[in-house]
């Protein structure tokens, strides 16, 4: 039985003792605080207060009506998606991207359906854009009960597939940016099948966010039909142009892996063999593990990854006081270290290393 599988975060989310925001009028600040207190709830009240004050500030700023409508709708979309995902926070999920135009008889469709089925059999849920083609194939393999759909309203192509249509886990978005944010924050891995601009967009955005430390690191697998050359062609371009010109580093290839269907399943599962999740506490990474590392392993890591450390060493630890808001995983052992914030691909190598313990 796995521990509660909490989403990792890239910043210290310990609730603040008081709001950092004010409307500038103590009487209004107090009315906001009283309103939140009257509402009750389990959420940190200071965060809700700050949310309301930000909205009030927009009311007196020179914010256009069009911008207010956009911001209001975006917040509503984020709120609804969060509500849909809330009952499944402890479930591991993989997002699958690929062309909506892929037909059922094509090898890519068959591979995506097989991948969805095998991930379901290993206890995972599958998130797609909710459309047909590769998305419909992955959902067909995963089945309705183990599928999420994050649909986008378009004038063509994007209607919900038969598996997810009408399901409570189908969320419809007006904006790409709110949809894309939910893909990243709700997924614990990404699988890319052959696709068009949208597939490339989602894949390269995930790589950019991991490369820059703006999203947690997770597996990203490139999957094709047997004998397919779609991803080998893309990788050739990345090696022969981006890497050769010095636009990316060799370590950046740690973030992605070309796989068959079976290799992709095993690669994703291997990533979470000992590694559970991580978060930042100030300048330190606190990596949660299923099993503590041996002294010999720590010594080897301090030698192999000395270039990653800004100061100190890799150290075994119990949960830190700053993690008190996550009691579900309090018992897990920790690996704590302070890295340079410049080569996050090496952090991926550290995760691979702890999974070999």
N, C-alpha and C positions, 0 to 999 in steps of 0.2 A: 504494500500500500504506500503510495507516494505521499509525501508531506504536502500540505497546502501549497499549490504552485502559484505563488504571488508574482505579479508583474514586477520586474526590476525597474529601477529608476536611475536617472543620471544626476540627481542632485539630492541634497539632504532635505527630506520632506518632514522633518520633525516639526510639529506645530509650534508656531511662535507664541510667546506668552501674551503679546498684545498686537493689535493691528499696526501695520506699517503705513496705512493709508488713512487719510482724513479728508473730509469734505471742506474743512477750514472753518466750520461753524460747530462749536462744541455741542450746541443744543441738537443739531441734526445728527451729529455723531452718536449722541446718547439715544436719540429716537431709533436710529438704525440698530444699535446694540439691543435696545429693548424689544424691537420687532423680532430680531433673530432669537432672543431669549424666549419670547412668547411662542415662537414656532416650535422650539425644542428640536429634537433630533440628535443623532450621534456624531454628526460631522463637526470638526473644529469650528466653533462659532466665529473666531477671528477671520477665518478664510471666507466664510459666507458674508460677514460684514464688509470685508474688503471688496468682494464681488459686487455687492449692492452699491457701495460708494463709487466704484469705478463707473457703474451705470449712471449714477446721479451726476457724476462729473461730465459724462458725455452729453447729458441733457443741457448743460450750460456751455459746453464747448461749441466751436463752430463746425460741428459734425453735420454733414448733409443728411437729409432724410433717406437718400439712397444708401448711404453708409450705415445709418442706424438700422435700416431694414436688413441689410446684409449681415451685420453683426448679430442682430437679434435672431435671424434665421440660423446662422451658424451655431450660436450657443444652443438653440433648441435642438438642432441636429446632433450636437455632441452630447447633450443631456439624454436624448432618447436612445442613442447608441449605447451610452454607458449603462442605461437602465436595462437594455436588452442583454448586454454581456454580463451584468452583475451576478446572475445566478450561476454562471459558469466560470467564475474567477479561478477556481482551483483546477480547471481542465487545461491540458496542454492543447495548443491550437497551432495549425500551420496554414499560412496563406498560400494559395495556388493561383498563379497568374499565367495567362496564355491567351491566344487569339479566340475571339468570339465567333470567328468565321470557320473554324476547323470543323469538318464534317465527321459524322459518326464512323464512317468506314476508314478514316485515315489513321495511320499508325500513331500519330500524336494524341488523338482522342482516346484510342485504346490504351495507350501508356498512362494517360492522365487518370482514366477510370481505374486502372489497376493500382495506381499510386494512391488514389483516394481510398480504395478498399483496404489496402495494406496498412495505411496509417490508421484507419478506423480499427482494424484488427489489433493494432498495437496500443489502442486506448486514446488516440488523438482525435480531435475535432478538426474539421476542414473549413476554412474561410475562403470564399471566392468573391468576385464581383457580382455574382448572382445571375450572370447571363448564360448564354449557350456556348457552344464550342468547348474549349478546354475547361471552362468554368463548370459547364453542365456535366462534363465527363467526370471531373473530380467529385462533384456533388453526388452523381449517380453511384460512384464507387463508395463514398462515405455514407450515403443514405441520409434521409431527411433528418433523423434524430441527431446525427453527428455533424450537421452542416450549418454554417452561417452564410448569409448572403448580404453583401454590402453593395447594393445596386445604385447606379447613378442614372438620373433622369436625362435621357438624350433624345434627340429627334429621330434617331435611327438606331438599329442594332440592339440596344440594351433593354430587353424585357427579361423578366425573371424566368429562369429555366423551370421545367416541370417538377424537379425535385424540391426546390425551395419555395416555389410560388405559393403564397398564402400562409407560409409558416411564420410563427411569431419571431423567429430568428432572422427574418429578412428585414433589413433596414434600408430605406430609400433616402438617398442624399440628393440635394440640389447642387452642392458644391463639391468639386473634386478635392479641395484641400481638407475639408472635414472628413471625407471618405478616406483619403490617403493617410491622415493622422490615425484613424482607427485601425487601418491595416497594420501600421507599425506598432502602435501601443498595445494591441490585443494579440499579436502573433508571437510565438516562441520559435518560429522558423519560417522560411519562405522557400517555395519551390517555383522556379520559372520554367515554363514550357515555351516552345516557339510561339511568338506573337508579334504584334505590330508595335506602333509607337507607345501604346499604353503599357504593354509588357516591359518594354525598354525603360519607360519612365519609372515604373514602380521598382524595377530591379536596380537601376542606377541611383535612384533616390535612396533606397535602403543602403546601398554600398556607400554613398556619400555620407549619410547620417552616421553609419558605423565608423567610417574613416575619420570623421571629424569629432567623434565622441558625443554626438547629439542624440544618439539612440543606443540602447543596450545592444551588445553583440549577441547575435544568434546565427544559426546555420543558414546559409543561402546555397541552395543546390540548383544546378542547371540540368534539366532532364529533357531528353529528346526521344523520338521513336528509335527502335533498333536500327543502327546504320545511318541515322540522321546526321547531317552536317551543319545544322543551324548554329549550335553553340560552339562547335569547333571553329567555325568561321568567325564568330564574334570574338572568341579567345585569341585567334590569330591576329585580329585587328588590335586587341588590347596589348598583346605582346610586341607586335611588330611596329606599332605606332606610338601608343600612349607610353608604354614602358621604355621603348628605345629612345624616345624624345625626352625622357625624364619627367613626364607629366604625372606619372604615378610611380610608386616604388614596388620593388619585387615583393615586399611583405604584404602589400595590399591584396595579393592573390590568395592570402590566407582566409579572406572573407568569403570566398566562393569556391565551389567544387563542381566539376563536371561529373555526372553520375548516370548510371542506368537506374531504372526504377528501384530495383532491390538495393543497389548501392546507396541511393538517395535515402531510403528508409533507414538503413543501418547508420548512415552518416548522421542523420538527425538524432537518432536514439543514442549514439555514442557521445554526442555533445553533452547529454544530460546524464551520463553514466555515473559520475561522481559530482560534477558541477550541478548546482541547483539554481543559483541566481546571484546577482551582485548589486550593490548600490554604493554610492559615494557617501562618505561621512567626512565632511570637510575635504582635505586634500587626499584622503585615503580611500582605497577601494576595499570594501568588505565583501569578500566572496564567500557565499554560503555553500557548504559541501555536504554530501551525504555521509562521508567518512573523513575523519581528520587525516592529515598527511603525516607520514613518519618523519622522524628527525633526519634520516638519510635523504628522504625526498626533499625536505626543506633545504638541506645543504646543497643538493644538486641544483635546485632552482635558484638559490642565491648566487651560484656560479654561472649558470646558463643564462639567466635573465638579469644580470647585474646592470646591463644597459638600460633596462626599463625603470629601475629604481631611482627616484629623485633623492631619497634619503632612506636610512634604515634598512631593514631586511624583510623577507617574507616570514611571517610569524603566525603560528596557530593561536586561535583565540576563541573565547565564547562570544555570545552575542554582545554587542556594545550597548551601552545605555541609550544611545541615540536610536536604536532599533526597537525600542519598547512598544512602538505602535504596530509591530508585526508579531504578535504572540504565537501565531500558528507555526512559525518556523524558528522560534526562540531556541529550541533544543539543538538545532543543527550546528555542527562545528564551523568555525570561520577561518579563512585565510586572509590576513590583513597585510596590506603593503601600500606604500606611497609611490605612485609612478610619475614619471614625466608625462605631461599631457601633450604628447607630440606624435606618437606612433601607436595608435590604438590597434593596429593589426598585430602588434606583439602581444597585446592583451589576449587576443584570440589564441595565440600560441600558448599562452599560460593556461588558458582553459583546457586546451588539448592536453597539456602536460598533466594537469591535476586529474584528468579523466583516465590516465594510465596508472594511477595509484592502485 
